[in-house]
């Protein structure tokens, strides 16, 4: 039997070595100074989206560019990456993010600053619209990952996760007794700003 995979959806990740406690302190302080905005977040705080312009976050911005350049190379993209926007998220106990995509971007992602156990997985959904019209019965046991309809991505402190901006995703409720802190971002290509 010949078997080939076409139209794969890649989710990239890389672990960093930044001072997450310092980042968490900056973000918590910021959340007490500004009201934030409402997007997909429920029971949480979402900063304004120009975080990348604040000098205290430059080390993170530098790391995001280092990693996204690798992703652009893997994806055969020919224009330089541009960081379109970036923002902080705090999900308090019970907080979550509704399913959404990131329009007008090429790649989106999240950097995990504080991730207590049970703070809520990132859930990425199968992007193929046709697959939702057919729900065949399966053999007993766990199917291989290429047959999953949704992929849970466990948050890990100091890790960047990057995925196509068109990929539907959400965040499960934070069931821990402390806040979950992350930074989200969108990249576009130079010339399409």
N, C-alpha and C positions, 0 to 999 in steps of 0.2 A: 504494500500500500504506500502511495506517495502522500505525504502530509506536509503542507506548508502553512505558515501563519501570515495573513495579510491584515492590513489596517489595525496594527496593534496600538494601544494607548499606553504610553510610558509615563510612569511616575518616578521622578528622580529624587534622591535624598543624599544629604551629606552632613556629617557631624562636624561641628565647629568647636572652637576652644575659647569662646568669649566669656566675659564675666557676667553670668546671668543674674547674679544677685544685684549687681550695680544697675543692670538694665531694668530689672524688676522695680528697684527703688525709684528710678527715673520715671517709669511708666505709672506707678502708683501715685507719685507726686503730681504728675501731669493730670491724672484722672481727677484729682482733688481741686485742680486749678481751672479746668475746663469741663463743661457739661458733656461734651462729646456729641455724637450723632447717632441716629437710628437707621440701620440698613437691614441686615438679616439677623442681627443680634437680638436675643430675647433674654431679659434679666442679666444684662451685661453692659459694659462700657466700650464704645467704639470711638477712637480718637478721630480728629480731623485727619485728612489724607495727605498732608505735606510733611509727614514725620521725617522723611529722608533729607529735609532741609535743615533739621535741627542738628547742631554740631555734636551733641552728646551721643548721637546714633551713627556717626561716621564709621566707626569700626565695623558695625553690622552692615552698613551700606557697602563698604569695600568688600566684605565677604560675599554679599549677595551678587555683586558684579563678578567676582572671581568664579563663583559656581555657575551663574547663568551663562557665562562665556563658554563653559564646558558643555552646557545643555545646547546652546546655539550651534556649537560645533557638531555635536551628536545628531542634531536635527537638520544639518546642512543649510542653515540659515546664513545669508550672505551680508546682512546689514548688522551694524553694531547694536547691542542691546541698549535700550533707554529705560530707566526706571520711571514709569508713568506716575505711580503713586504708591504710598506706603502708610500703614496705620497700625496702631496698637489695639489689641482686644483684651478685655478682662471679662471672663465669664465667672460670675459668682456662683455660689451653690445653686443648682437648678438652672443655670444659664446654658443656652445653646444657640446654634445658628441654623436658621431655616435653609432648605435646599436652594442653591443659586449657582449662577455662572458669573464670569467676569467679562462683560462685553468690551469690545474695542481694545483688547489686549491679546498678546500672543501666548505668554506663559504667566501663570499666577503661582503663588506659593505662600507658605507659612513658615515662620521661624518660631520654635518653641522656647520660651523664656522660663516659664514655671509650669511644671506638669505633675501635680500630686496624683497618686494612684486614684483611678476612678474618675478622672477629670473630664472624660469625654473623648472618644475617638473621632478623627476625621473620617467621614464616610464618602467614598467616591463611587458613583453609580455608573453602570454600564451605559456608554454613550450611544449605543446603536438603537435608534427608535423602533426598528422592526422587531427586535428581540423581545420587547414588552408585550407583543401580541401573541406570543407562543410560550406557554408554560408547561413543557413536557414533564411527565413524571420521571424521577431519577431512581437509580439503584440505591440501595441502602449504603450509608457511609458518606463521608465528606467528598464532594467532587473536587477535581484539581482546580487550582486558581484560575485557569483560563476559562472555566465555565461559571465562575461566580457572577452574580448579578450586581453585587455591591462588594466593595473592598474596604474593610476597616483598617485604617492606618493609625496605629497607636502613637500618641504624642510622646516624644522623648526630648527632654531638656537639652538644649544646645544643638538641635537638629533642624536643618532646612529641608522642607519637602516642596518640590516644584512639579507642576502638572500643567497640561494644556488649559488655557483660560476658558475654553468651551466645555470643560468637563464638569457635569453637575456634581455638586458636593454639599455636605452639611457637616455640622458638628453635634455629636450626641450631648445630652445634658451632663453638666458637671455634677457628679454625685459625691464629690469630696467635700470636706468642710472648710476648704480654703480656696482661694481664687486660682483660676487657670489663666495664665498670661501668655499671649502670643503676639506675633507681628505678622501682618499680611501685606502682600505687595503684588504689583502687576508690572510686567515688562512688555514693551513694544519694541519695534525695530526703528533704528535711525532712519529718518525720512518720512515716517508715518506718524510723527507727533502731532 
